[in-house]
Amino acid sequence: MIIIKIIGGLGNQMFQYSFYKSLQSKGFKVYADLSDFEDYPLHNGYELGRIFNLTVRTPSKFILNLFKPNQTKWVFRKLKRVLNLKKTYRVEEREFRFDPSFLSDTNKYYFGYWQNEGYFHDIADQIKHDFIFPKIVDIENKTILQKITNTQSVSIHVRRGDYLKDPLLGNICNLYYYEEAILNINSKIKDTQFFVFSDDMAWCRQNLKLENVTYIDLNKGKNSYIDMQLMSNCKHNIIANSSFSWWGAWLNNNTNKVVIAPGKWVNNLAVDDTDICPKSWIKL
């Protein structure tokens, strides 16, 4: 039996779900712990069911008490000893790196983000089938989608907001990165049409010197996922160090796609983030 903690925003949830499905495909009895979403104040809560109509098996409170760490109740501490479950809690220690031992362990409660294609590469078709977005029905997004489909579309994701003051994630995808990425794309693709997605559109309009550009800032709150959906329909992608645009690019089914990604993901030299992006993506 394996329990996987699911937490974070949509992109993180998608990585954790993919890890869940990979373990399930290998014959493990897998549960997803969604309990933190009961009072989760960030992002839009648990979204995989609402957006993709996906269901996961959730553990009972009794099973959670047996597997979760730092158990204070005597009866569960006793049961953990009797059932040899004292060392069930296992944390992903090397973020962004693929560790195959997590795909062969058992009787564990896993905590991590599993942001590496290696965890689900062998079931990639299944994951793409599971992450099929609802049909776009509103006129504005349908018009944008049509323009994306009919042009040499390139998505640009600019995440600022909470990243500006984040010492780990901030100032990686800066203006220099986007200028280099745009030059790189334009050297490879003719007649590019750019589609910019951002939480700071004023900065994008002021700093990104683009022609043939559409700025998209209409999808808010529970409709934010539509930005990922539109990114995934673009023919090419320039992503941020963000799981949100990572998935937008990964779900892009254009066989000739060019994906530009940052050369590093976090501001921590001790973290090996070299494998977070597929090898076919260009890192700057």
N, C-alpha and C positions, 0 to 999 in steps of 0.2 A: 504494500500500500504506500502511495505517495500523495502528499498534500502540497499544493503549490499556492503560495501567497500571490494574490492578484491585487495590485494597487497602482496608483498613479493615473496619468492621463491616458488618452486613447492610444497613442503610440506605444506606451509601455504595456498597456493591457494586451495589445496585439502581439507583442513579443512573448509575454507570459502565456497567453493562450496558445501560441504556436508551439511553445515548449511543452505545454500540457498535452496537446494533440500528438506531438512526437512521442512522448512517453506512452501515451495510450496506444499508439500504433505498434509499439514494441511489446504489447501484452500486459503492461502494468495496470493495476487498478489505481486510477488517479482521481483525486478530488481537487477542487479549486476553492480556496478560502476567500470568500468575498466579504467577510464579517466587518472589515474596516470601513466599507462603504456605507454602513448604517449611519455613521455620523461624519462622513468624509467631507470637509469643507472646500476642497480644491477642485478645479477643473469642472467637469460636468457629471461627476459620479461614475458609476459603472455603466459603460456604454455598449458593450459588445452585444447584449441582448436587444437593446433598442435599435441599434443601427443595422446589425447583420443578422438579427433573429437567431443568434447562437445560444445554445444551452450548454451548461456545464454541470457536472455532478458536484454538489456541495456536501461537505461532511457534517455530521450531526455535532451538536455541542459536546457530547460525550467523547467522540473521536478527537475533536479539536483539543479538548482538555488533556487527552492522553499524549498528543503529539507536540503541542506547543511548549516552548521553553518557559523557564521561570514559574513553574507551577507551584502555587502556594497551598493548595488544599491537600491535606494529609492523605486522603483516600486515593487521589490521583498520583501522588508521589509514590505511594505504596504499589499501586497498579503498574506504574512505569518500571519499577524495579522487578516486579514479578514477571512482567511480560517482556522484559529486556528492551525497554523503549526509552532508556535514560539518555541515549545519544541520538535522538531522532532529528534534532534541529541542525540543519546544514545551510550555511550561508554561501552564496556565490562570492568567492574571495577575489577572483581575478575578473573584474568586470570587462566586458567586451571581448574576452578571449573564450574560445571554444574549449570546454573541458569535457571530454567524452565520458569521464567517470560519473557525471551526473545522469547519464542515460543508461547506467547499468546498476545503480545503487537501489536499495529498496528499504521500506519502512522508515521513510524520512519525511520531514517537513522542510520544504525548500523555500528559502527567501532569496530573491534576486530579480534581476530584470532580463537576463538571458538575451542580451542584444548582440546576437551573432547568428548569421544565417546557418552556420554549421549545425545548430541544434535542430533545424527543421528542413535542411536542404533536401533530404531524401523524400520528404512529403510536400515539396513545394507546390505541386499541382493541387493537392488537397487544401492547402492553406489559401491559395488563390481562389479556389472554389468557395471556401468559407467566407472570405472577405469580399463578397460581392455587395456593392452599395445599392441602396434603394434607387429606383428610377427618379431622376430629377424631374420635377413637375412645375416648378415656378418659372415664370417667363424670363426673368433676369438671368438665372443660372442656365436655363436652356439655351438662351442666346449666346452666353459665354461658351458653353459646351460645344455649340455648333461652330463657333469661331475657332475654338481649339482643334476641333476635328478637321477643319478645312484649311488649316495653315501649318507651316513648319513651327509649331507651337513649342515654346520653352517656358517651363515654370521656374520662377525664382521665389524661394522662400526666405524671408528675412525675419528672424525672430529677435526682438529686442526686449521690450517689457521687462519681465523678471530676470532676463539674462544680463541687463545692464549693470546690476550690482552683485552679480553672482561671480565670485572669484574663480570658481571651477569651470564655468561654462561661458563666461562673458569675454568679449573682445577677441574672439576667435574668428568668427565670420564678420569681419569688419569691412569697411568700404573697399580697402585694397583687395580683399578676397573676392568681392563681387565684381570689381572692375576686371580682375584677371580671369574670372570665370566667364564673364560676358565676352571678353576678347577671345578666349579659347573656343567657346561655342561658335562665335561668328567666323572663326577660322576654319571650322569644320562644316558648318551648316549655312546654306544660302537662304536668303529671304526669311530670316527668323522673325517670329512674332512672339514677343515676350508677354507673360502673364505673371504679375507680381502679387504675392500673397504675404501679408505682414500684419503684425499687431502695432506697427508704427508707420502708417502709410505716408504721413507727412515727411518723415525722414527719407523714405524711398523716393518720393516725388522730387525732393530737393537735391538728393545726392546721386541717384542713379541716372546717368545721362543716357537715356534710351529713346530710340525712335521705334515706331511700331510696337506700342506697349498698351496693355490694358491693366489697370490697377483694380484689384478685386477686394473689396472690404465690406461686403454685404452679409456675409455668413457669420452670425454671432451666436454665442451661447450654445444651445443644444443643436444648432445647425452648423456649428464650426466644422464638423466632419466633412461637409460638402467641399471645403477647400482641399482636403486631401483627395477627395473623389475627383475634383477637377485637375489637380496635379497629376493624378495617375492616368488621366486621359491625354495629357500633353505628350508630344512625341519625344521631348527631351526635358531634362530636369537639372536645375542648379539648386542644391539643397543646403540647409543650414546644419549645424551640429545638433540636430533635433530628431527624435524618433518619429515625429509627425511627418516631416518631409522625407525621412528615410523610407517610410512606408509608401508615401506618394510615388517615389521613384521606383521602389521595388515592385509595386503593383502595376507599373507601366508595362504594358504588353508589347510595345513596339520592339520588334526584334533588332532594329538598327538604332536603338536609343543611345544617346550620349548623356551620361550622368556625371555632373561635376560635384565633388564633395570636398569638404575641408580636409587637409592633410593631417590634422589632429582634431580630436573630439573634446578633450578636456585639458585644462591648464594644470596638469600634474604629471611631471616627468616620470614619476614612479608607476603610473598606470600605462599599460601597454594597450593602446587603442588602435593598433595597426590593422586589426582584422574586423573592425565593426562594419566596414563597407565591402561589398563583393569586389573581387579582383578586377572585374571588367569596368568598374567605375574609375574615373580620373580624379586623383587627389591633388589638390593645390595647397 
